[in-house]
Amino acid sequence: MCKGNFPLGFSIILIDTLLASLILPAVLYFFVGETISIDTFSIVIDLLWMIVLPSILAIFIA
């Protein structure tokens, strides 16, 4: 996708996931007329545990 550019690919994944937590409620409200609440803080913490920390550890180990 990014032609082997790890930092660019990593940044795209993080930004996409963070934006999804903001855009999804707006899209649902616009198309369906319903509001939902998403715990953005919990999503950020989960991203740190599942993506950021393992990636940083892999960089230092390799």
C-alpha positions, -999 to 999 in steps of 0.1 A, spaced: 0 0 0 27 25 9 55 7 -11 72 -6 21 72 28 39 64 15 74 60 49 92 36 61 65 15 30 66 15 30 104 4 67 105 -24 60 80 -38 32 101 -37 52 133 -52 83 118 -79 63 100 -89 45 132 -90 77 152 -111 95 126 -135 66 123 -145 72 160 -154 108 151 -169 103 117 -191 73 123 -215 90 148 -219 119 124 -226 97 94 -252 76 113 -269 108 125 -270 122 90 -283 91 73 -304 74 100 -312 103 123 -300 84 154 -272 94 177 -246 70 193 -219 76 218 -184 61 213 -159 60 241 -130 77 222 -106 74 251 -111 37 253 -104 34 216 -71 53 219 -60 32 248 -69 0 229 -49 13 199 -19 19 221 -20 -17 234 -28 -34 201 -9 -14 175 15 12 188 33 -7 216 38 -40 196 51 -20 167 75 0 188 88 -32 204 92 -49 170 112 -19 158 136 -21 188 139 -59 187 146 -61 149 
